[in-house]
Amino acid sequence: MSKKRNKRSPLRGLLLLGLLAFFGAAAYGLYYLQAPRAIPAAGVMVAVPAGAPAQRVAQELERQGVISNWQLFYAYIRLTGKARGIQSGDYLFAGVVSPSQVLDKMLSGEVLIRNFTIPPGWRVRDVLLALQDFGQLLDLSGLPPPDRAQNLLVETGLGTGPAEGWLFPDSYRIDRGSKAVDLLARAHDRMKQVMAEEWAGRAPGLPIKTPEEALTLASIVEKETGVETEKPLVAAVFVNRLRTGMRLQTDPTVIYGLGEAYDGNIRLQDLRTPTAYNTYTMTGLPPTPIALPNRSSIHAALHPADSKALYFVADGKGGHVFTDNYPDHERAVKRLLASQKQKS
């Protein structure tokens, strides 16, 4: 019997060594998956293209310094069947993370969300210029150059007529590889929806015949004041002027008409030089909007305040003084000039 035990002892030893090796590897694997790793403070962005093999993802994670051993990471996700659960997108890793946290993030699809923001008051040209900075993230094909901004709707197949005013100011989510034209289509559809809703609920008796005219007036309101509570009063001034046949005489329209020739200053000559947008030399609304108004400006244009005001001037404190007649307006202007002189 002792001889039989001696014959079996090498086999048992090999089995024992195998088990120890297995459990040792498993323990190390578990330790590796939970071991924290410091990521640079600025963070690391890892792009996972759709359909990318799990091995390539693991190699990229190591190359970017997010994990230390891509082979162990890859072996684990293959053995556990999690390789197919990794979702595509851009992932931002920062601070201290473990490989298991990295994997959880990619399995849950916690991708980096990017937004493209169109602020109120921008022109379509400004939007096209800003999109150029996203050229490595977005597909910019099919966009007209900024100097053909007014043709945006026609050239991209989004609609007809001038484009100015017809993109809704908001933040829009963008994903890697998505088309800029699709983003603009969302902004255009949103503006059409908002305009339809606001136009349907407009106040009666306005001297505005079409949604296009309403959008044009809203764009002027947008450029004239950033004070939300003032917007209905500003709209009332222009509605009152339209009713009486007075010229609107609003500087933002002159600036828009100057285009790229505007250098930050409006001169007397600019006010006297007729253009399609110079409301100092023409009566009525300009032919198109001059900016992208937000909803509150659109609502104000279609629901002006109950006011007889025909004039307004800055009050030197960020707001405006509204007056019903020219003598009162002159006095408000003199007060503004006097306060500016005292400050200087």
VENVENDA-V340549 format. One record per residue. N is the residue number from 1. RES is the residue in three letters. D_FIRST is the distance of its C-alpha to the first C-alpha in Angstrom with 1 decimal. Layout:
# VENVENDA-V340549
n,res,d_first
N,RES,D_FIRST
N,RES,D_FIRST
This chain:
# VENVENDA-V340549
n,res,d_first
1,MET,0.0
2,SER,3.8
3,LYS,5.3
4,LYS,5.3
5,ARG,6.5
6,ASN,8.8
7,LYS,10.1
8,ARG,11.0
9,SER,12.6
10,PRO,15.8
11,LEU,16.5
12,ARG,16.3
13,GLY,18.5
14,LEU,20.9
15,LEU,21.2
16,LEU,21.8
17,LEU,24.4
18,GLY,26.0
19,LEU,26.3
20,LEU,27.8
21,ALA,30.1
22,PHE,31.2
23,PHE,32.0
24,GLY,33.6
25,ALA,35.8
26,ALA,36.6
27,ALA,37.5
28,TYR,39.6
29,GLY,41.2
30,LEU,42.1
31,TYR,43.5
32,TYR,45.4
33,LEU,47.0
34,GLN,48.2
35,ALA,49.2
36,PRO,53.0
37,ARG,55.1
38,ALA,58.7
39,ILE,61.2
40,PRO,64.6
41,ALA,67.2
42,ALA,69.3
43,GLY,66.4
44,VAL,64.9
45,MET,65.9
46,VAL,63.4
47,ALA,64.7
48,VAL,62.4
49,PRO,64.2
50,ALA,63.9
51,GLY,61.0
52,ALA,59.6
53,PRO,55.9
54,ALA,53.6
55,GLN,52.4
56,ARG,56.0
57,VAL,56.5
58,ALA,53.5
59,GLN,54.8
60,GLU,58.2
61,LEU,57.0
62,GLU,55.3
63,ARG,58.4
64,GLN,60.6
65,GLY,58.4
66,VAL,57.4
67,ILE,53.7
68,SER,51.8
69,ASN,49.1
70,TRP,50.1
71,GLN,46.8
72,LEU,44.9
73,PHE,47.8
74,TYR,47.9
75,ALA,44.1
76,TYR,44.3
77,ILE,47.3
78,ARG,45.8
79,LEU,42.4
80,THR,44.3
81,GLY,46.9
82,LYS,49.7
83,ALA,51.1
84,ARG,53.5
85,GLY,54.8
86,ILE,56.5
87,GLN,60.2
88,SER,62.9
89,GLY,65.5
90,ASP,66.3
91,TYR,64.1
92,LEU,65.2
93,PHE,62.5
94,ALA,63.7
95,GLY,62.6
96,VAL,58.9
97,VAL,56.6
98,SER,52.9
99,PRO,51.6
100,SER,50.8
101,GLN,54.4
102,VAL,55.6
103,LEU,53.6
104,ASP,54.9
105,LYS,58.4
106,MET,58.2
107,LEU,56.5
108,SER,59.3
109,GLY,62.0
110,GLU,63.5
111,VAL,65.6
112,LEU,68.4
113,ILE,71.6
114,ARG,74.7
115,ASN,78.2
116,PHE,81.5
117,THR,84.3
118,ILE,87.9
119,PRO,90.1
120,PRO,93.3
121,GLY,96.3
122,TRP,94.6
123,ARG,96.2
124,VAL,94.4
125,ARG,94.9
126,ASP,92.9
127,VAL,90.0
128,LEU,89.9
129,LEU,90.0
130,ALA,87.1
131,LEU,85.0
132,GLN,85.1
133,ASP,83.0
134,PHE,80.2
135,GLY,80.2
136,GLN,76.6
137,LEU,75.5
138,LEU,77.9
139,ASP,79.2
140,LEU,82.9
141,SER,84.0
142,GLY,87.0
143,LEU,88.6
144,PRO,92.2
145,PRO,93.0
146,PRO,94.4
147,ASP,97.9
148,ARG,97.7
149,ALA,96.3
150,GLN,99.0
151,ASN,97.8
152,LEU,94.2
153,LEU,94.3
154,VAL,95.9
155,GLU,93.8
156,THR,90.5
157,GLY,91.5
158,LEU,91.3
159,GLY,95.0
160,THR,98.6
161,GLY,101.1
162,PRO,100.7
163,ALA,97.3
164,GLU,98.5
165,GLY,97.6
166,TRP,95.3
167,LEU,91.9
168,PHE,90.8
169,PRO,89.9
170,ASP,86.4
171,SER,82.8
172,TYR,80.9
173,ARG,77.2
174,ILE,76.3
175,ASP,73.1
176,ARG,72.2
177,GLY,73.8
178,SER,76.0
179,LYS,79.7
180,ALA,82.4
181,VAL,84.7
182,ASP,82.5
183,LEU,82.7
184,LEU,86.5
185,ALA,86.5
186,ARG,84.9
187,ALA,87.4
188,HIS,90.3
189,ASP,89.1
190,ARG,88.8
191,MET,92.3
192,LYS,93.7
193,GLN,92.0
194,VAL,93.4
195,MET,96.8
196,ALA,96.9
197,GLU,96.0
198,GLU,98.5
199,TRP,101.2
200,ALA,100.9
201,GLY,101.5
202,ARG,104.2
203,ALA,107.2
204,PRO,110.4
205,GLY,113.4
206,LEU,111.7
207,PRO,113.5
208,ILE,110.3
209,LYS,110.2
210,THR,106.7
211,PRO,103.1
212,GLU,103.6
213,GLU,106.5
214,ALA,104.5
215,LEU,101.7
216,THR,104.3
217,LEU,105.7
218,ALA,102.3
219,SER,101.5
220,ILE,104.7
221,VAL,103.8
222,GLU,100.3
223,LYS,101.8
224,GLU,104.6
225,THR,102.5
226,GLY,99.0
227,VAL,99.9
228,GLU,98.7
229,THR,101.3
230,GLU,104.1
231,LYS,103.1
232,PRO,105.2
233,LEU,108.2
234,VAL,107.9
235,ALA,107.6
236,ALA,110.7
237,VAL,112.8
238,PHE,112.0
239,VAL,112.5
240,ASN,115.9
241,ARG,116.9
242,LEU,116.0
243,ARG,118.1
244,THR,121.1
245,GLY,120.8
246,MET,120.1
247,ARG,118.1
248,LEU,114.6
249,GLN,114.9
250,THR,111.2
251,ASP,110.0
252,PRO,106.5
253,THR,108.1
254,VAL,110.1
255,ILE,106.9
256,TYR,105.2
257,GLY,108.2
258,LEU,108.1
259,GLY,104.5
260,GLU,103.1
261,ALA,106.5
262,TYR,106.0
263,ASP,105.4
264,GLY,105.1
265,ASN,108.8
266,ILE,111.3
267,ARG,114.8
268,LEU,118.1
269,GLN,118.3
270,ASP,115.0
271,LEU,116.4
272,ARG,119.5
273,THR,117.8
274,PRO,117.3
275,THR,113.9
276,ALA,112.3
277,TYR,110.5
278,ASN,113.3
279,THR,114.2
280,TYR,117.0
281,THR,118.9
282,MET,117.8
283,THR,118.0
284,GLY,115.1
285,LEU,111.4
286,PRO,110.0
287,PRO,108.7
288,THR,105.0
289,PRO,102.8
290,ILE,102.5
291,ALA,99.0
292,LEU,96.0
293,PRO,96.8
294,ASN,94.3
295,ARG,94.7
296,SER,96.8
297,SER,99.3
298,ILE,99.5
299,HIS,99.9
300,ALA,102.6
301,ALA,104.5
302,LEU,104.6
303,HIS,105.2
304,PRO,107.5
305,ALA,108.7
306,ASP,112.0
307,SER,114.0
308,LYS,117.2
309,ALA,116.0
310,LEU,117.1
311,TYR,115.9
312,PHE,113.1
313,VAL,112.4
314,ALA,109.7
315,ASP,110.0
316,GLY,108.3
317,LYS,105.4
318,GLY,103.3
319,GLY,105.3
320,HIS,108.7
321,VAL,112.2
322,PHE,113.5
323,THR,117.3
324,ASP,119.6
325,ASN,122.4
326,TYR,123.0
327,PRO,124.9
328,ASP,121.9
329,HIS,119.6
330,GLU,121.7
331,ARG,121.5
332,ALA,117.7
333,VAL,117.5
334,LYS,119.8
335,ARG,117.6
336,LEU,114.5
337,LEU,116.3
338,ALA,117.5
339,SER,114.0
340,GLN,112.6
341,LYS,115.4
342,GLN,114.6
343,LYS,111.0
344,SER,111.8
